Amino acid sequence: MTYCVGMRLEAGLVFLADSRTNAGIDQVSTARKLSVFENPGERMMVLMTAGNLSISQAVRQTISSYVTQDGTTIWTAPTMYEAARIVGEAVRSVHKEDAAKLTEFGVDFNISLIFGGQIGTERCRLFYIYSAGNFIESHDENPYFQIGEAKYGKPILDRVITPQTSLDDAAKCALVSMDSTLRSNVAVGLPLDLLVYENGSLALTRFVTIDEQNQYFQRLRIAWGQQLKAVFEGIDAPVWDAAPAITDKVPSSANLHSRPVRVPLPAGLAPLQASKPLQSLAEQPALETQH
């Protein structure tokens, strides 16, 4: 399986991808899922793929040589939007060639892609491309995209990432997101490819492949685990108190949420004892928000 995340920020772009393709009990395979299309000083584009590996490789190969009807290629597209259209057309080209044959063997045409970069003086742009070749673009309201096993690493992204996040903080957040995924899903694994692109540079300047020996990632994983546990332990434990009686003076929400949905005993079956009094969470003052 796969986990990849791409972020579009005011300062540039961040891309992170794992490399595990098979998480069987006795077989673990790896393959690079992040590819760079670069003409230094003129354009820098990044592609990450998730889904069937053979389809992903076929699409990547097709993109590099695909020519539109008007003669445009990934290397000559005047804008990132036009480049994204070429990626989408390459996906459809591979689908037209292979989808029916794959279906005969019970294999779905399964691929999703994150594509982003910068061409000339245009702003940085980021796209999510579906298996039908259609795509959506990242905006300030959604400054990141994920593909693959996205659910484990999403909460930290939602809490931290905004368009104003710095590149270093975004890279750190991406690695924390990946750590959460690695801990919860064996189908995602090292090594990782991390690429950080600075707006306007039009060249690849920051890239690292992270394996088990990478000291920064080791420190980050340990620190995040320890501090997350410390924060958890610093939160007050719930205090239980007698549940409010059901009266007209008690708000209906309290009556509703303090009473479980009970399944009636079947006819002829008598309770062994009377129901015990319920306890509910005691009302406590809300935490003050610091400004």
N, C-alpha and C positions, 0 to 999 in steps of 0.2 A: 504494500500500500504506500501511501505518500502523504506528506504534509508540506505544503509550500505557502508562504505568505509574502505579499508584496504591498508596499506602502508608498503613497504619494504625499509628499510633504512640501511645504514652502521651500525648504532647504535642499530638496532633492528626492531621491528614491532609495528604498531599502528592499532587498530581495533575500529570502532565506528558503532553502530547500533541503530536505533530507535526501537520502539516496537508497533507501531500502525498497526492493521490488518484490520480495517473496519472504514471508515470515513463517514458513512451515516449521514443523518440529525439528526436523533434521536437515533443513536446507535454508540458508539465508543468502540471498543474492543482492547485489547492489548495482546501481546504474545512475549516472549523472542525469539530473532532471533540469538543470539550469544551463542555458546556452546564451552566449553573448554574440550579438551582431554589431560589430564596431568598425567605423571608419573614423579614426581619431581626428578631431577637429571639425568633423562634419555631422556625425551621428553616433549615438550609442544606444543600443536597444537590447533588452533582456527578455528571454522567453523561459517560462517554467511550465512543466507539463505534469498532469496526473491522469491516471487511467491505465488502459492496456499499454504495455511497454512497446509492443511491436507497432501499434498505431501511432504512439507518440514519436517513435523514431522515424516512421514513414512521413509523418507530418513535418517534423523538423527538417528532414532532407528535402522535402518538397518545397518548403518555404524558401530555402536558400537558392533554389533555381527557378522558382515560379515567375512567370512573365504574364502580365495581364494582356488583354486584347489591344490596349494602347501602348504596350511595350514597357510598362512600369514594373519594377522589381522591388524587393525589400530594400535594395541598396540605392534606389533612385526615387522612392516615394517622397513627395515633397513635404508631407506632414505625417505625424504619428497616426492620425486617423486613417490616412490612406494605407499606411503600413499595416495597421490592424485589419483593414479590409483584405489585404493580401494574405495575412495569416488565416483569416476566415475562409477565403477562397481556397487556400491550400488544404484546409481541413475538409471542405466539401469535395475537393478533387480526390483526396484519399478515400473518402466515404464512397464516392461514385465508383472507384476502382475496386474497393475491398469489402464493403459492407455486406453485399449479398452473399459473397463467398464465406465470410465469417459467420453469417447467420445460419448457413447450412450445417455448420459445426457447433451451433449453439453458443457462439461468441458474440456478445453485444459490441456495437461500435461505441466504445466508452472512452471519452477523452475530455478533459477540461484544461484550459490554459490561462496563465497570467502573462500578459505582454505589456511592457512599458519601456519608456526611455525618453530620449530627446533628440530632435532633429533641428539643426541650425539654431535660429533665435527663438524658435517656438518654445513654449513652456513645457515642463515635464508632464507626461501624460501616462495613465495606467488603465489597462483594459482587462476585463474578464471575458474570455472567449469560450463559448459553449460548443458541444459536439456537433451542432447544426451549422457552425460557422458564424452565427450571429454573436454580437457582443454588447457589453455595456461598459461605460467609462466611469472611473472613480471621480468623485467630486468632494467638496469640503464636508458634506454630510456623511460620506462613506469613504474615508481616506485610505482604506486598506481592502484588499481582497485575499481570500484563502481558497485553496483547492485541496482535495484529499480529505484527510482526517481532521476536519476543522474544529469540531466542537470542544475538544479538550483545551485548546490554546486560545479560544475566543474571548473569555472573560477578561483577561489582562489587557487585551487589545482594546476592548470597549472602554475600559477604565482609564487607559493611559494615552492612547494615540489620538492626537488632533492634528490638523494641518500645521500648527505652530510647533509641534514637537521637534526637538533637534535631531539631527541624524544619529548622533551617538546614543541618545536616549531611545530612539526608535530601534536601533540595532540591538540595544540591551533588552528592550521589550520583546522584540522578535525572538531572541534567544530564550527568554523566560517562557514565552508562549510555546516554543519548541520543547523546552524542558518538561512542561506540563504534559505535552503530548507524548513524549518519550516515556514518561513515568506511567502513563495510563494505557498505552497501546503498543504492543510489541510489533505491530505491523509497520511502525515508523522507527527508523534507526540511523545511527551515525554511519559514515561521516556526513557532515552538513556543508553546504556551500553558502557562504554569506557574502553578498555584494552590496556595497554602499556607494551610491552615485551622488556627487555634488552638483547641484543645479548650475548649468552653464559650462561645465568642464568639457563636455563632449568627448570624454575619454574615460576608460576604466582605470581607476587609481586605487580603489580599496576593495580587496577581495581576499578571502581566506577560506580554506577547506579545514573544517574542524573535526578532529577525531578524538578518541578517548584520551589522548595525551595532551590535548590543548589545555594549558594551565588556566587561561582566563575563563573558559567555559566550565572547568572543574570548580573554580572559585565561585562563579555565579550560581551554579547549581546548589552548592553547599550553603552559600549565604542566603539564597532565596528560600530554601527549605527551612533553615534555622529561624530566619526572621518571620516567615509566615507562621511557623509554629508559635513563636514568641508573641506575635500579635493575637493569635487565636487564644492563647492562654491568658492574655491580658484583658479579654472581654469577659464581663460578668456572666456567671452561670445563671440560668433561668431560676427564678424564685416562684414556687408554687403556692397558691392560696386557694381558699374555698371559692368555687365557681359561684357567680351571682345567681340568685334565685330567679326563676322566670316570673317576672311581674311586669306590669305596665310601666313601672318606673325605670326598668333596666332597658337600655337601648336595644333595639331589635338585632343589631349586629352582634352584641355581646351574647344575646340569647342564642343566636344562630351558631356562632363560632365556638361556643362553650358546650355544645351538645353534640355528641356523635350521632351518626345515623345508625340506629339499632335495628337489627333484623328481629322481628317478633318470634318468640318461642312458638313452636308448632302446637296445635291443639292437643291437649292431653299431657303435655310435658310441663311440670311445675318447676319453678326455680328452686334451687337448693337453699338459697338465702336471698335476703333483700339486697337490692343494688346498693353499692357503697357510695358515699358522697363523692362527688367529683371535685377535683382540684383544677384550677386554671392558672395561667401565667398571671402573676401579680402585676398590677399597673405600676410602672416606675417612671420617674421623670425622664424625658427624652434627652439625649446627649446634646449639649450645646454645640452649634456649628461655629467653628473658628473662622474668622474673616481675616 
